[in-house]
C-alpha cells in the first residue's frame, strides 16, 4: 500500500487522527473480524495519532 493511500484513510475526528478498522485490517492484510477479535482477546488499544 502506498503512503498516499494510507494517508487518505486517516480521518480527523474531534481533533484526533483515527483510522477505521476495515482500513487498518486491509493495511495488515487480515479480515476485519480477525483484527477486532485480536483486539478483544489481547485487550489492545489502538494508538491515537497526534493531529498535525
N, C-alpha and C positions, 0 to 999 in steps of 0.2 A: 504494500500500500504506500502510496506516495505521501510525502509530508503535507502537501497542499490539501489532499483529500482528507487527511486526518484532521487538519486544522479546520476544515469546513464542517466537521462533525462535532466540534466543541461549541457548546452553546453557553451564553451567559444568562444566568437566572438569578435575579436579586443580587447582582454583583459577584456571583460565584461562577466560575467556569465549570461546566459539567458536560459529561458525555453520556448519551443514552446507552442502556445496557445492550441493546442489539448491535449498536455500532462498536462497542467495546468487544463484544463477542466476535464480531467479524474481524476486528483487528487481531485478536488472539487465535482466530480460526477455530472457534468452538461454537457449539449451538448455544443460544441464549439461555435455555433452561439449564444447561450444564454450568454456565458461568454463575447464574443465580443460585443454583444448588450448592456450588462450591462456596460461595459467599456465606450461605446459611450454615453449612457444615463446619466451616472453619472460623466463623464469626468475623469474617473480613469486612473491613470498611474501606471503600474505595477512596482514594486520596482526592481531595478537592484541590484543583489547580488555582493558584492565585490569579486574579484578573490582571491584565496588562493595560 
